[in-house]
Each structure stands twice: as C-alpha cells, then as structure tokens.
Amino acid sequence: MEQVRDNANWCEKESCLNVFAMLKHIASNPETPSAVLFMMAKLSSPGLLKRIAGNPNCTAELAAEIANHKLPEVRLAVCDNPFVSESIISQLVTDSSPDVRYALAENHNLAVSVLEVLAEDENPYVAHRATRTLQRLNKAEGRKGQVFPWLVRHFTSADQASNG
C-alpha cells in the first residue's frame, strides 16, 4: 500500500512539473495575448515572470510591475524586451543590482543617451560594457555611409576631374 501512495505522490509532482513547463512555453510564445500573460503573472513564479517579461505582448503596465520585482534576475529579464518603455529603462538604469545595469549596458537597442549614463556607472564592469556597446554602435554607424566606397570615390574623382 505504501508503494501505491509513493507512486501517486510522484505522479502529482510529475504532473505539476509538466504543467509548469507548459506554462513557461505559453509565457514565451509571442502569440500569447497580453491578458493571458497578465493572468499568468499573478502566479508570481520567478521562472514565469522572466519569460513573461521577454514576451513582446507584455504590456507596459505588466513590465513595470515585473521591473519592481524583488529578485534581480526577474528585473533583468525586462532589459531584454525591446518594447519596454523609456520610463522603465530609466528606472532600471539606476537599479540597485549591477547585474541589471550590466544587462542594459549590453543592449544595442537602447538610446545612446542611456548607454552614456551607464558608461559613467559606479560599477567598473557596467561602465566598461556600456562603453564597449557605444563603441560598437559608433563603428556600425561609421560603416553605413561606406556601403559602396568605390562608388563614392568614383563620383568624387569624376567630379574633381570635370572641375579641374
């Protein structure tokens, strides 16, 4: 009889794990409606909240709630959502956790002004990472005008020849 009870407990635990895995997939799915994400967030599971924070259908209000979570790894997940509002980003720039600020400093989609603030961060790792991200952005911008450098040189030399 003891064996049967142990098997029943194991099945309950296994079922719970399967449901949780299913919820994580639903929270990660970009087609999950924001109303469903909001209801799932009420479970207050850090694992689910991290997935919800990265979902493009996570509303600004829900992202703001998640950005105020007590665990830094949950707040950090908000940094990866490209649709997070500027006010939430401004809040996270001054987050108490250097890990959260470092995650922001890695984000190439942030405004340059935010990265410049992070480049002055008190934590040297955050400041260095933000500086590196700014350098990469500057390099990428410098290349935009150089898509066809031979064409630019050709027109410049042809223009100089006709004027000279």
Buried (B, 14 or more C-beta within 10 A) or exposed (E): EEEEEEEEEEEEEEEEEEEBEEBBEBBBBEEBEBEBBBEBBEEEBBBBBBBBBBBEBBBEEBBBBBBEBEEBBBBBBBBBBEEBBEEBBEBBBEBEBBBBBBBBBBBEEBEEEBBEBBBEBEBEEBBBBBBBBBEEBEEEEEEEEEEEEEEEEEEEEEEEEEEE
